[in-house]
Amino acid sequence: MSSASDNAPLEPSSPSGPEWADPARLRPVFQSRRLIVGITGGIAAYKTATMVSRLAQAGASITVCMTESAARFVTPLTFQALSGSPVYTSQWEHIESNDPQHIALASRADAMLIAPCSMDCMARLANGQAPDVVTLIASAINRASTPVLLAPSMNEVMWSQPATVRNAAQLVQDGFTLVGPASGWQACRAVGPGRMSEPEEILAALATALTLARGARRP
């Protein structure tokens, strides 16, 4: 039998830990929240599948959008099954609305998370380009009221490139929230910074962003 404290709401500002892996503990934070999860090309997309599953179990309403490259790592069908909603892979799709899809999705979202966020995606967002469905939706979100979190994921050399350093600084200045990256073993057999943060850390950051945004909207 669980105690009352077992289901107590998490403090979003608390350090990430194993509690962020328990959908029942996540429910007070994410229940009925409308989230957009963008996925770009990177092997770390398998971690995003874990996050989408936990968010769905916690009662969030999730819309997943994927670039063409992302679909080469994990299929859209996987995320459709995990989220229980259609997955967007093209900016020309109009599945749930007669309005331009990126406007309709962006206007009703409580937050957007792009994970993994590739070097290319960071460059597109930093320079105001929106040639794919992920960056198109992100470009239509008012970041003054709706948080957009980016979880970078790339090789250590790519992360240290001057262009990436400049883009990361510009994105923060433009109102995006960067989560990570972490240091560690990478699929390219390198060890260093650039590895996408673990699901628990990203979920903790997302919860904090949602709580702060909700507080800012109160009169």
C-alpha positions as CSV (number, residue, x, y, z in Angstrom):
1,M,0.0,0.0,0.0
2,S,1.4,3.4,-0.9
3,S,1.5,6.3,1.5
4,A,0.0,9.7,0.7
5,S,3.5,11.1,0.1
6,D,4.0,8.6,-2.7
7,N,1.6,10.5,-4.9
8,A,2.5,14.0,-3.8
9,P,3.0,16.5,-6.6
10,L,6.6,16.9,-7.6
11,E,8.4,20.1,-7.1
12,P,9.4,21.2,-10.6
13,S,12.5,22.9,-9.4
14,S,13.8,19.8,-7.6
15,P,16.8,18.0,-9.2
16,S,16.0,15.3,-11.7
17,G,16.0,11.9,-10.3
18,P,14.2,8.5,-10.4
19,E,10.9,10.1,-9.4
20,W,10.7,11.7,-12.9
21,A,10.5,8.2,-14.3
22,D,7.2,7.4,-12.5
23,P,4.2,8.5,-14.6
24,A,2.0,8.4,-11.5
25,R,4.2,11.0,-9.8
26,L,4.3,13.1,-13.0
27,R,0.5,13.2,-13.3
28,P,-0.1,16.3,-11.1
29,V,2.3,18.3,-13.3
30,F,1.4,17.1,-16.7
31,Q,-2.3,16.1,-16.5
32,S,-4.3,17.6,-19.3
33,R,-1.4,19.8,-20.5
34,R,-1.2,20.2,-24.3
35,L,2.3,19.5,-25.4
36,I,4.1,19.4,-28.8
37,V,7.1,17.2,-29.1
38,G,9.3,17.9,-32.1
39,I,11.9,15.3,-33.2
40,T,14.8,15.9,-35.5
41,G,17.4,13.5,-36.9
42,G,19.5,11.8,-34.3
43,I,20.0,8.4,-32.7
44,A,18.9,10.0,-29.4
45,A,15.3,9.9,-30.7
46,Y,14.9,6.6,-28.8
47,K,15.1,8.6,-25.6
48,T,12.2,10.8,-26.9
49,A,10.1,7.7,-27.2
50,T,10.5,7.1,-23.5
51,M,9.5,10.7,-22.7
52,V,6.4,10.6,-24.9
53,S,5.3,7.3,-23.2
54,R,5.7,8.8,-19.7
55,L,3.9,12.0,-20.6
56,A,1.0,10.1,-22.1
57,Q,0.8,7.9,-19.0
58,A,0.8,11.1,-17.0
59,G,-2.3,12.3,-18.8
60,A,-0.8,14.9,-21.1
61,S,-2.2,15.5,-24.6
62,I,0.8,15.1,-27.0
63,T,1.2,16.0,-30.6
64,V,4.4,14.7,-32.2
65,C,6.0,16.3,-35.2
66,M,9.0,14.8,-37.0
67,T,11.5,15.9,-39.7
68,E,12.2,13.5,-42.6
69,S,15.6,12.7,-41.0
70,A,14.0,11.9,-37.6
71,A,11.7,9.3,-39.3
72,R,14.9,7.4,-40.4
73,F,15.8,6.7,-36.8
74,V,12.4,6.0,-35.2
75,T,9.2,5.5,-37.3
76,P,6.2,7.9,-37.0
77,L,4.1,4.8,-36.2
78,T,6.0,4.3,-33.0
79,F,5.2,7.8,-31.8
80,Q,1.6,7.5,-32.9
81,A,1.2,4.4,-30.8
82,L,2.9,6.0,-27.8
83,S,1.0,9.4,-28.0
84,G,-2.3,8.1,-29.2
85,S,-2.5,11.0,-31.7
86,P,-1.5,11.6,-35.4
87,V,2.1,12.3,-36.1
88,Y,3.0,15.2,-38.4
89,T,5.9,14.7,-40.8
90,S,5.1,17.4,-43.3
91,Q,4.2,21.1,-43.1
92,W,1.6,20.5,-45.7
93,E,-0.5,18.2,-43.6
94,H,-3.9,19.4,-42.2
95,I,-5.1,16.6,-39.9
96,E,-6.9,18.2,-37.0
97,S,-7.7,21.7,-38.3
98,N,-8.8,23.6,-41.4
99,D,-6.5,26.4,-40.4
100,P,-2.8,26.3,-41.3
101,Q,-1.7,23.4,-39.2
102,H,1.3,25.0,-37.6
103,I,-0.8,28.0,-36.4
104,A,-3.6,25.8,-35.0
105,L,-1.1,23.6,-33.1
106,A,1.0,26.4,-31.8
107,S,-1.9,28.5,-30.6
108,R,-3.3,25.8,-28.3
109,A,0.0,24.4,-26.9
110,D,1.1,24.8,-23.3
111,A,4.7,24.0,-24.3
112,M,6.9,22.6,-27.0
113,L,9.9,20.4,-26.6
114,I,12.3,19.6,-29.4
115,A,14.3,16.5,-28.6
116,P,16.7,15.6,-30.0
117,C,17.5,19.1,-31.4
118,S,20.2,18.6,-34.0
119,M,22.9,21.1,-35.0
120,D,20.9,21.8,-38.2
121,C,17.7,22.5,-36.3
122,M,19.5,24.9,-33.9
123,A,20.9,26.8,-36.9
124,R,17.4,27.0,-38.6
125,L,15.7,28.3,-35.4
126,A,18.5,30.8,-34.7
127,N,18.3,32.2,-38.2
128,G,14.5,32.3,-38.4
129,Q,14.2,29.5,-41.0
130,A,11.3,27.1,-41.0
131,P,11.6,24.6,-43.9
132,D,10.3,21.6,-42.0
133,V,7.3,20.9,-39.9
134,V,9.2,21.0,-36.6
135,T,10.7,24.5,-37.1
136,L,7.5,25.7,-38.7
137,I,5.5,24.9,-35.7
138,A,8.2,26.3,-33.3
139,S,8.2,29.5,-35.3
140,A,4.5,30.0,-34.7
141,I,4.7,29.8,-30.9
142,N,4.7,33.0,-28.9
143,R,7.6,32.3,-26.6
144,A,6.6,35.2,-24.3
145,S,3.8,33.0,-23.0
146,T,4.5,29.5,-24.2
147,P,7.9,27.9,-23.4
148,V,9.9,26.1,-26.1
149,L,12.6,23.8,-24.8
150,L,15.4,22.4,-26.9
151,A,17.4,19.4,-26.0
152,P,20.6,19.5,-28.2
153,S,22.1,16.3,-29.4
154,M,25.2,16.0,-31.6
155,N,28.8,14.9,-31.8
156,E,31.2,16.7,-29.4
157,V,33.0,18.4,-32.3
158,M,29.8,19.6,-33.7
159,W,28.7,21.0,-30.4
160,S,32.0,22.9,-30.0
161,Q,31.9,24.5,-33.5
162,P,31.8,28.3,-33.4
163,A,28.6,28.4,-35.4
164,T,26.9,26.1,-32.8
165,V,28.2,28.2,-29.9
166,R,26.8,31.4,-31.6
167,N,23.5,29.7,-32.4
168,A,23.1,28.4,-28.8
169,A,23.7,31.9,-27.4
170,Q,21.3,33.4,-30.0
171,L,18.6,30.9,-29.1
172,V,18.7,31.7,-25.4
173,Q,18.6,35.4,-26.2
174,D,15.5,34.8,-28.4
175,G,13.7,33.1,-25.6
176,F,14.3,29.4,-26.1
177,T,15.3,27.2,-23.2
178,L,18.2,24.8,-23.7
179,V,18.3,21.6,-21.7
180,G,21.8,20.2,-21.8
181,P,23.6,18.8,-23.6
182,A,25.3,16.4,-21.2
183,S,28.7,14.9,-21.5
184,G,29.3,11.1,-22.0
185,W,29.5,8.3,-24.4
186,Q,28.2,9.1,-27.9
187,A,27.0,6.8,-30.7
188,C,30.0,8.0,-32.8
189,R,32.2,6.4,-30.1
190,A,33.4,9.7,-28.8
191,V,33.2,10.8,-25.2
192,G,32.4,14.4,-24.4
193,P,29.8,17.1,-24.4
194,G,26.9,16.9,-26.9
195,R,25.0,13.9,-25.7
196,M,21.3,14.5,-25.2
197,S,20.2,14.9,-21.6
198,E,18.5,11.9,-20.0
199,P,14.6,11.8,-20.1
200,E,14.4,12.5,-16.3
201,E,16.4,15.8,-16.6
202,I,14.4,16.9,-19.6
203,L,11.0,16.1,-18.0
204,A,12.1,18.1,-14.9
205,A,13.0,21.1,-17.0
206,L,9.7,20.8,-18.9
207,A,7.8,20.7,-15.6
208,T,9.6,23.8,-14.4
209,A,8.9,25.7,-17.6
210,L,5.2,24.8,-17.5
211,T,4.9,25.9,-13.8
212,L,6.7,29.2,-14.5
213,A,4.5,29.9,-17.5
214,R,1.3,29.2,-15.6
215,G,2.4,31.5,-12.8
216,A,3.2,34.3,-15.3
217,R,-0.2,34.1,-16.8
218,R,-2.0,34.6,-13.5
219,P,-3.4,38.1,-12.9
